[in-house]
Amino acid sequence: MGQLDRITQQPAVMGGKACIRGMRVTVSMVVSQIGAGHSVDEILGDYPYLEREDIMQALRYAAWRAEEREVVLAAA
């Protein structure tokens, strides 16, 4: 996996959730926006203090976390 130098976790920031560069912007917020159908450009427009690489690293981090453990999903 590539380097994730923009993903930080600090107990005093957002309860220790994974954040972007120590800001109060969580990885889950970024991933939720993508999941809701927003484009990277839309997110960058809504959050001008974010950079494209912040979003890419958030997605890579989320993918890595999803592979880290087995999650039981409801049957279809």
MMTF fields as JSON, N, C-alpha, C and O atoms, coordinates in Angstrom:
{
  "mmtfVersion": "1.0.0",
  "mmtfProducer": "UNKNOWN",
  "numBonds": 303,
  "numAtoms": 304,
  "numGroups": 76,
  "numChains": 1,
  "numModels": 1,
  "chainsPerModel": [1],
  "groupsPerChain": [76],
  "chainIdList": ["A"],
  "bondAtomList": [4, 2, 8, 6, 12, 10, 16, 14, 20, 18, 24, 22, 28, 26, 32, 30, 36, 34, 40, 38, 44, 42, 48, 46, 52, 50, 56, 54, 60, 58, 64, 62, 68, 66, 72, 70, 76, 74, 80, 78, 84, 82, 88, 86, 92, 90, 96, 94, 100, 98, 104, 102, 108, 106, 112, 110, 116, 114, 120, 118, 124, 122, 128, 126, 132, 130, 136, 134, 140, 138, 144, 142, 148, 146, 152, 150, 156, 154, 160, 158, 164, 162, 168, 166, 172, 170, 176, 174, 180, 178, 184, 182, 188, 186, 192, 190, 196, 194, 200, 198, 204, 202, 208, 206, 212, 210, 216, 214, 220, 218, 224, 222, 228, 226, 232, 230, 236, 234, 240, 238, 244, 242, 248, 246, 252, 250, 256, 254, 260, 258, 264, 262, 268, 266, 272, 270, 276, 274, 280, 278, 284, 282, 288, 286, 292, 290, 296, 294, 300, 298],
  "bondOrderList": [1, 1, 1, 1, 1, 1, 1, 1, 1, 1, 1, 1, 1, 1, 1, 1, 1, 1, 1, 1, 1, 1, 1, 1, 1, 1, 1, 1, 1, 1, 1, 1, 1, 1, 1, 1, 1, 1, 1, 1, 1, 1, 1, 1, 1, 1, 1, 1, 1, 1, 1, 1, 1, 1, 1, 1, 1, 1, 1, 1, 1, 1, 1, 1, 1, 1, 1, 1, 1, 1, 1, 1, 1, 1, 1],
  "groupList": [{"groupName": "MET", "atomNameList": ["N", "CA", "C", "O"], "elementList": ["N", "C", "C", "O"], "formalChargeList": [0, 0, 0, 0], "bondAtomList": [1, 0, 2, 1, 3, 2], "bondOrderList": [1, 1, 2], "singleLetterCode": "M", "chemCompType": "L-PEPTIDE LINKING"}, {"groupName": "GLY", "atomNameList": ["N", "CA", "C", "O"], "elementList": ["N", "C", "C", "O"], "formalChargeList": [0, 0, 0, 0], "bondAtomList": [1, 0, 2, 1, 3, 2], "bondOrderList": [1, 1, 2], "singleLetterCode": "G", "chemCompType": "PEPTIDE LINKING"}, {"groupName": "GLN", "atomNameList": ["N", "CA", "C", "O"], "elementList": ["N", "C", "C", "O"], "formalChargeList": [0, 0, 0, 0], "bondAtomList": [1, 0, 2, 1, 3, 2], "bondOrderList": [1, 1, 2], "singleLetterCode": "Q", "chemCompType": "L-PEPTIDE LINKING"}, {"groupName": "LEU", "atomNameList": ["N", "CA", "C", "O"], "elementList": ["N", "C", "C", "O"], "formalChargeList": [0, 0, 0, 0], "bondAtomList": [1, 0, 2, 1, 3, 2], "bondOrderList": [1, 1, 2], "singleLetterCode": "L", "chemCompType": "L-PEPTIDE LINKING"}, {"groupName": "ASP", "atomNameList": ["N", "CA", "C", "O"], "elementList": ["N", "C", "C", "O"], "formalChargeList": [0, 0, 0, 0], "bondAtomList": [1, 0, 2, 1, 3, 2], "bondOrderList": [1, 1, 2], "singleLetterCode": "D", "chemCompType": "L-PEPTIDE LINKING"}, {"groupName": "ARG", "atomNameList": ["N", "CA", "C", "O"], "elementList": ["N", "C", "C", "O"], "formalChargeList": [0, 0, 0, 0], "bondAtomList": [1, 0, 2, 1, 3, 2], "bondOrderList": [1, 1, 2], "singleLetterCode": "R", "chemCompType": "L-PEPTIDE LINKING"}, {"groupName": "ILE", "atomNameList": ["N", "CA", "C", "O"], "elementList": ["N", "C", "C", "O"], "formalChargeList": [0, 0, 0, 0], "bondAtomList": [1, 0, 2, 1, 3, 2], "bondOrderList": [1, 1, 2], "singleLetterCode": "I", "chemCompType": "L-PEPTIDE LINKING"}, {"groupName": "THR", "atomNameList": ["N", "CA", "C", "O"], "elementList": ["N", "C", "C", "O"], "formalChargeList": [0, 0, 0, 0], "bondAtomList": [1, 0, 2, 1, 3, 2], "bondOrderList": [1, 1, 2], "singleLetterCode": "T", "chemCompType": "L-PEPTIDE LINKING"}, {"groupName": "PRO", "atomNameList": ["N", "CA", "C", "O"], "elementList": ["N", "C", "C", "O"], "formalChargeList": [0, 0, 0, 0], "bondAtomList": [1, 0, 2, 1, 3, 2], "bondOrderList": [1, 1, 2], "singleLetterCode": "P", "chemCompType": "L-PEPTIDE LINKING"}, {"groupName": "ALA", "atomNameList": ["N", "CA", "C", "O"], "elementList": ["N", "C", "C", "O"], "formalChargeList": [0, 0, 0, 0], "bondAtomList": [1, 0, 2, 1, 3, 2], "bondOrderList": [1, 1, 2], "singleLetterCode": "A", "chemCompType": "L-PEPTIDE LINKING"}, {"groupName": "VAL", "atomNameList": ["N", "CA", "C", "O"], "elementList": ["N", "C", "C", "O"], "formalChargeList": [0, 0, 0, 0], "bondAtomList": [1, 0, 2, 1, 3, 2], "bondOrderList": [1, 1, 2], "singleLetterCode": "V", "chemCompType": "L-PEPTIDE LINKING"}, {"groupName": "LYS", "atomNameList": ["N", "CA", "C", "O"], "elementList": ["N", "C", "C", "O"], "formalChargeList": [0, 0, 0, 0], "bondAtomList": [1, 0, 2, 1, 3, 2], "bondOrderList": [1, 1, 2], "singleLetterCode": "K", "chemCompType": "L-PEPTIDE LINKING"}, {"groupName": "CYS", "atomNameList": ["N", "CA", "C", "O"], "elementList": ["N", "C", "C", "O"], "formalChargeList": [0, 0, 0, 0], "bondAtomList": [1, 0, 2, 1, 3, 2], "bondOrderList": [1, 1, 2], "singleLetterCode": "C", "chemCompType": "L-PEPTIDE LINKING"}, {"groupName": "SER", "atomNameList": ["N", "CA", "C", "O"], "elementList": ["N", "C", "C", "O"], "formalChargeList": [0, 0, 0, 0], "bondAtomList": [1, 0, 2, 1, 3, 2], "bondOrderList": [1, 1, 2], "singleLetterCode": "S", "chemCompType": "L-PEPTIDE LINKING"}, {"groupName": "HIS", "atomNameList": ["N", "CA", "C", "O"], "elementList": ["N", "C", "C", "O"], "formalChargeList": [0, 0, 0, 0], "bondAtomList": [1, 0, 2, 1, 3, 2], "bondOrderList": [1, 1, 2], "singleLetterCode": "H", "chemCompType": "L-PEPTIDE LINKING"}, {"groupName": "GLU", "atomNameList": ["N", "CA", "C", "O"], "elementList": ["N", "C", "C", "O"], "formalChargeList": [0, 0, 0, 0], "bondAtomList": [1, 0, 2, 1, 3, 2], "bondOrderList": [1, 1, 2], "singleLetterCode": "E", "chemCompType": "L-PEPTIDE LINKING"}, {"groupName": "TYR", "atomNameList": ["N", "CA", "C", "O"], "elementList": ["N", "C", "C", "O"], "formalChargeList": [0, 0, 0, 0], "bondAtomList": [1, 0, 2, 1, 3, 2], "bondOrderList": [1, 1, 2], "singleLetterCode": "Y", "chemCompType": "L-PEPTIDE LINKING"}, {"groupName": "TRP", "atomNameList": ["N", "CA", "C", "O"], "elementList": ["N", "C", "C", "O"], "formalChargeList": [0, 0, 0, 0], "bondAtomList": [1, 0, 2, 1, 3, 2], "bondOrderList": [1, 1, 2], "singleLetterCode": "W", "chemCompType": "L-PEPTIDE LINKING"}],
  "groupTypeList": [0, 1, 2, 3, 4, 5, 6, 7, 2, 2, 8, 9, 10, 0, 1, 1, 11, 9, 12, 6, 5, 1, 0, 5, 10, 7, 10, 13, 0, 10, 10, 13, 2, 6, 1, 9, 1, 14, 13, 10, 4, 15, 6, 3, 1, 4, 16, 8, 16, 3, 15, 5, 15, 4, 6, 0, 2, 9, 3, 5, 16, 9, 9, 17, 5, 9, 15, 15, 5, 15, 10, 10, 3, 9, 9, 9],
  "groupIdList": [1, 2, 3, 4, 5, 6, 7, 8, 9, 10, 11, 12, 13, 14, 15, 16, 17, 18, 19, 20, 21, 22, 23, 24, 25, 26, 27, 28, 29, 30, 31, 32, 33, 34, 35, 36, 37, 38, 39, 40, 41, 42, 43, 44, 45, 46, 47, 48, 49, 50, 51, 52, 53, 54, 55, 56, 57, 58, 59, 60, 61, 62, 63, 64, 65, 66, 67, 68, 69, 70, 71, 72, 73, 74, 75, 76],
  "secStructList": [7, 7, 7, 7, 6, 6, 3, 3, 7, 7, 6, 6, 1, 4, 4, 4, 7, 7, 3, 3, 6, 6, 1, 1, 7, 5, 2, 2, 2, 2, 2, 2, 2, 2, 2, 6, 6, 7, 7, 2, 2, 2, 2, 2, 2, 2, 7, 6, 6, 7, 7, 2, 2, 2, 2, 2, 2, 2, 2, 2, 2, 2, 2, 2, 2, 2, 2, 2, 1, 7, 7, 7, 7, 7, 7, 7],
  "xCoordList": [0.844, 0.0, 0.889, 1.954, 0.445, 1.2, 1.227, 0.48, 2.072, 2.218, 0.944, 0.32, 0.576, -0.616, -0.198, -0.608, 0.599, 1.137, 0.149, 0.449, -1.002, -2.012, -3.116, -3.985, -3.091, -4.095, -3.515, -2.459, -4.214, -3.727, -4.789, -5.986, -4.322, -5.224, -4.661, -3.544, -5.443, -5.05, -6.237, -7.348, -6.022, -7.136, -7.916, -9.124, -7.25, -7.913, -8.639, -9.299, -8.523, -9.158, -10.195, -9.858, -11.45, -12.574, -12.607, -12.939, -12.261, -12.332, -11.38, -11.618, -10.313, -9.33, -9.645, -8.938, -10.698, -11.025, -9.949, -9.254, -9.817, -8.865, -9.297, -10.433, -8.387, -8.68, -7.691, -6.686, -7.999, -7.131, -6.224, -6.696, -4.941, -3.902, -4.194, -3.915, -4.746, -4.989, -6.175, -6.465, -6.852, -8.025, -9.239, -9.183, -10.305, -11.544, -12.385, -13.598, -11.712, -12.355, -11.973, -10.808, -12.968, -12.673, -12.633, -13.237, -11.899, -11.864, -13.28, -13.666, -14.053, -15.411, -16.284, -17.149, -16.075, -16.844, -16.517, -17.412, -15.241, -14.828, -15.39, -15.953, -15.236, -15.732, -17.256, -17.798, -17.94, -19.404, -19.828, -20.807, -19.093, -19.403, -19.254, -20.095, -18.192, -18.001, -19.138, -19.705, -19.462, -20.538, -21.89, -22.755, -22.077, -23.338, -23.397, -24.387, -22.329, -22.34, -21.644, -21.664, -21.027, -20.311, -18.975, -18.305, -18.596, -17.306, -16.199, -16.454, -14.974, -13.817, -13.818, -13.547, -14.117, -14.137, -15.21, -14.99, -16.363, -17.413, -16.955, -17.187, -16.311, -15.817, -14.768, -14.777, -13.874, -12.85, -13.476, -12.965, -14.564, -15.267, -15.944, -15.973, -16.493, -17.178, -16.203, -16.522, -15.029, -14.004, -12.703, -11.807, -12.581, -11.428, -10.079, -9.037, -10.083, -8.833, -8.339, -7.237, -9.142, -8.687, -7.973, -8.2, -7.11, -6.405, -6.77, -7.178, -6.624, -6.967, -6.3, -6.94, -5.043, -4.331, -4.921, -4.85, -5.498, -6.19, -7.313, -7.467, -8.085, -9.221, -8.742, -9.304, -7.711, -7.186, -6.656, -6.88, -5.96, -5.449, -6.574, -6.491, -7.611, -8.761, -9.393, -9.766, -9.509, -10.077, -9.159, -9.636, -7.845, -6.899, -6.932, -6.881, -7.015, -7.08, -8.351, -8.302, -9.469, -10.74, -10.701, -11.2, -10.115, -10.002, -9.123, -9.437, -8.028, -7.138, -7.859, -7.737, -8.608, -9.337, -10.419, -10.682, -11.033, -12.075, -11.485, -12.16, -10.252, -9.599, -9.036, -8.781, -8.84, -8.159, -8.922, -8.303, -10.234, -11.008, -12.252, -12.716, -12.768, -13.978, -15.198, -15.308, -16.099, -17.326, -18.487, -18.593, -19.339, -20.495, -21.587, -22.017, -22.024, -23.065, -24.388, -24.416, -25.453, -26.784, -27.002, -26.538, -27.698, -28.01, -28.988, -29.85, -28.841, -29.713, -31.075, -31.927],
  "yCoordList": [-1.173, 0.0, 1.235, 1.247, 2.263, 3.501, 4.222, 3.884, 5.194, 5.965, 6.764, 7.314, 6.816, 7.551, 8.665, 8.679, 9.577, 10.621, 11.753, 12.647, 11.736, 12.774, 12.315, 13.106, 11.055, 10.505, 10.514, 9.935, 11.174, 11.29, 10.811, 10.841, 10.373, 9.988, 10.558, 10.236, 11.4, 12.022, 11.939, 12.317, 11.457, 11.322, 12.62, 12.579, 13.761, 15.047, 15.63, 16.662, 14.975, 15.49, 14.476, 13.351, 14.888, 14.06, 12.691, 11.682, 12.675, 11.434, 10.35, 9.168, 10.735, 9.76, 9.119, 8.208, 9.581, 9.039, 9.441, 10.439, 8.674, 8.995, 10.287, 10.407, 11.25, 12.571, 12.916, 12.233, 13.975, 14.485, 15.552, 16.59, 15.298, 16.242, 16.928, 18.117, 16.2, 16.752, 17.7, 18.242, 17.9, 18.779, 18.013, 16.798, 18.714, 18.089, 17.626, 17.829, 17.014, 16.403, 14.931, 14.575, 14.078, 12.656, 11.948, 12.38, 10.849, 9.993, 9.531, 9.486, 9.19, 8.696, 9.752, 9.414, 11.025, 12.086, 12.144, 12.268, 12.055, 12.109, 10.906, 11.055, 9.727, 8.51, 8.553, 8.101, 9.082, 9.222, 10.123, 9.843, 11.195, 12.116, 11.415, 11.578, 10.642, 9.884, 8.868, 8.725, 8.172, 7.185, 7.786, 7.113, 9.045, 9.73, 10.256, 10.863, 10.019, 10.409, 11.714, 12.157, 12.339, 13.589, 13.291, 12.318, 14.119, 13.937, 14.537, 15.316, 14.162, 14.729, 16.248, 16.98, 16.716, 18.162, 18.861, 19.973, 18.225, 18.808, 18.903, 19.912, 17.863, 17.869, 18.961, 19.683, 19.078, 20.117, 21.507, 22.422, 21.674, 22.953, 23.262, 24.41, 22.216, 22.39, 22.565, 23.22, 21.981, 22.02, 22.513, 21.712, 23.82, 24.355, 24.14, 24.292, 23.793, 23.538, 22.107, 21.763, 21.274, 19.927, 19.969, 20.86, 18.992, 18.832, 17.481, 16.568, 17.362, 16.121, 14.906, 13.87, 15.031, 13.905, 13.541, 12.379, 14.494, 14.185, 13.19, 12.209, 13.447, 12.581, 11.217, 10.194, 11.194, 9.917, 9.067, 7.858, 9.704, 8.951, 8.487, 7.4, 9.277, 8.856, 7.6, 6.68, 7.571, 6.389, 5.184, 4.073, 5.379, 4.269, 3.755, 2.547, 4.658, 4.257, 3.447, 2.404, 3.918, 3.21, 1.821, 0.859, 1.717, 0.414, -0.525, -1.706, 0.001, -0.8, -1.277, -2.442, -0.386, -0.765, -1.804, -2.689, -1.695, -2.659, -4.055, -5.052, -4.137, -5.43, -5.985, -7.185, -5.144, -5.53, -6.565, -7.4, -6.534, -7.46, -7.881, -7.197, -9.004, -9.514, -8.827, -8.704, -8.388, -7.761, -8.623, -8.91, -9.029, -9.847, -8.921, -7.992, -9.191, -8.389, -9.137, -10.367, -8.406, -9.018, -9.768, -9.33, -10.879, -11.647, -10.872, -10.152, -11.03, -10.315, -10.941, -10.454],
  "zCoordList": [0.0, 0.0, 0.0, 0.617, -0.691, -0.754, 0.58, 1.498, 0.675, 1.901, 2.189, 1.281, 3.458, 3.883, 4.838, 5.998, 4.361, 5.218, 5.49, 6.281, 4.861, 5.089, 6.033, 6.401, 6.424, 7.321, 8.736, 8.988, 9.647, 11.017, 11.994, 11.708, 13.146, 14.229, 15.521, 15.925, 16.153, 17.414, 18.365, 17.995, 19.571, 20.516, 20.73, 20.966, 20.65, 20.92, 19.715, 19.831, 18.551, 17.334, 16.862, 16.495, 16.876, 16.413, 17.095, 16.472, 18.37, 19.143, 18.678, 18.923, 18.014, 17.559, 16.224, 15.793, 15.56, 14.231, 13.232, 13.425, 12.183, 11.12, 10.443, 9.983, 10.383, 9.83, 8.72, 8.521, 8.018, 6.963, 7.56, 8.024, 7.546, 7.976, 9.304, 9.459, 10.253, 11.576, 11.66, 12.727, 10.555, 10.545, 11.063, 11.253, 11.283, 11.741, 10.547, 10.494, 9.621, 8.45, 8.491, 8.311, 8.73, 8.878, 7.528, 6.547, 7.523, 6.342, 6.011, 4.843, 7.041, 6.784, 6.121, 5.313, 6.447, 5.809, 4.316, 3.48, 3.996, 2.593, 1.838, 0.754, 2.411, 1.752, 1.619, 0.611, 2.611, 2.542, 1.394, 0.703, 1.198, 0.108, -1.247, -2.131, -1.402, -2.648, -2.809, -3.892, -1.729, -1.762, -2.084, -2.645, -1.734, -2.016, -3.446, -3.852, -4.203, -5.611, -5.929, -7.078, -4.94, -5.198, -5.851, -5.502, -6.787, -7.454, -6.598, -5.679, -6.914, -6.227, -6.394, -5.441, -7.588, -7.825, -6.992, -6.511, -6.82, -5.971, -4.525, -3.859, -4.046, -2.666, -2.488, -1.491, -3.451, -3.374, -3.391, -2.745, -4.113, -4.138, -2.814, -2.372, -2.181, -0.897, 0.27, 1.262, 0.142, 1.189, 0.577, 0.311, 0.347, -0.386, 0.297, -0.34, 1.569, 2.282, 2.067, 2.496, 1.409, 1.044, -0.297, -1.115, -0.501, -1.765, -2.359, -1.642, -3.652, -4.355, -3.692, -3.512, -3.337, -2.723, -1.362, -0.962, -0.646, 0.612, 0.353, 1.08, -0.675, -1.004, -1.47, -1.079, -2.301, -2.79, -1.63, -1.587, -0.699, 0.445, 1.355, 1.927, 1.499, 2.299, 1.705, 2.432, 0.397, -0.264, -0.13, 0.102, -0.271, -0.101, 1.334, 1.563, 2.291, 3.7, 3.958, 4.61, 3.455, 3.652, 3.021, 3.604, 1.846, 1.187, 2.007, 2.154, 2.538, 3.361, 4.618, 4.999, 5.263, 6.471, 6.167, 6.981, 5.009, 4.639, 4.442, 4.701, 3.994, 3.802, 5.092, 5.19, 6.07, 7.296, 8.107, 8.767, 8.077, 8.88, 8.124, 7.211, 8.523, 7.887, 8.498, 9.718, 7.645, 8.09, 7.605, 6.412, 8.506, 8.151, 7.623, 8.307, 6.396, 5.764, 5.815, 5.871, 5.795, 5.786, 4.473, 3.42, 4.537, 3.332, 2.47, 2.974, 1.158, 0.226, 0.13, -0.614]
}
